[in-house]
Structures are given as structure tokens and as C-alpha cells.
Amino acid sequence: MSKEVANPLANLQRLAQGDPTVLSFVRPAIESSFKESGLDPRTFMLVRIAALATLDAAPASWLMNIEASGEAGLDPETVLGTLIAILPVIGTARVVSAASHIMKAFELVVNVQ
């Protein structure tokens, strides 16, 4: 049994709190998709932000991407701009939900520190 499922309840809790180490096996897939996309880091993260909003991703999912967004040079204004740009396509409810989840992700960071 892999270490990711050795203690499922504890790992589910860690994952819900935004601990990306639980999904360490995903990192190579993300790195590969970035490399294969041919996109620059900034554009790659903008696409991921749009996808997260479209999927109504949970705060922990946002948390896992916020750090990478900062490393790619995205600031809160750009994230908000991205949400505004996709609003006509995905709808107001999804954009408001995304904003709420982003703020909850920041709360997870504060609670972990």
C-alpha cells in the first residue's frame, strides 16, 4: 500500500487543509503538463486559475495553486482580472464562489502558520 493511503483519514484531513505533500505523486504530472504545454509560467497559471474557477474548486485546491501563482508573477489584481474575464462564460455564481474559496485558502494559510 502506498504511503498516500496508509492512513486515509489523516491524509484526507491534511488534503482538506491544503497540505499538498499528501499528493506528492501528482507533482511530476503537473511539471510534465507545464513543460508539454509550451506556455510560459504566467500564462500556465492563468489557465489553471480559470479552470479552478470553472470547476468551483475547493479552497484547498486554490491553496495549492496560489503559491505557484505568486512564483509565476501573478498578483491579486491579475487573479481578479482573470475571474472578471471568464465571468461571462462561467457565470457570476462561479466567480463569486471562486473569490470566496480563494479567501478561505488564505485563511488556511494563516491557520497553518
Residue pairs with C-beta under 8 A, 6 or more apart in sequence:
2 25
4 11
4 22
4 23
4 24
4 25
5 11
11 22
14 21
14 22
15 22
15 23
15 60
16 58
16 60
17 60
17 108
17 111
17 112
18 59
18 60
18 63
18 64
18 105
18 108
18 109
18 112
20 63
20 64
23 64
34 41
34 44
37 44
39 47
41 71
41 72
41 73
42 72
42 73
42 74
44 72
45 65
45 68
45 69
45 72
45 74
46 74
46 78
46 82
48 65
48 68
48 69
49 65
49 69
49 74
49 79
49 82
49 83
50 82
50 85
50 86
52 61
52 62
52 65
52 98
53 82
53 83
53 86
53 90
53 94
53 95
53 97
53 98
54 86
54 89
54 90
54 94
56 94
56 97
56 98
56 101
57 98
57 101
58 101
59 101
59 102
59 104
59 105
59 107
59 108
60 105
60 108
61 101
62 98
62 101
62 102
62 104
62 105
63 105
63 108
63 109
66 102
66 105
66 106
66 109
69 79
79 102
80 99
83 95
83 98
83 99
84 95
86 95
87 95
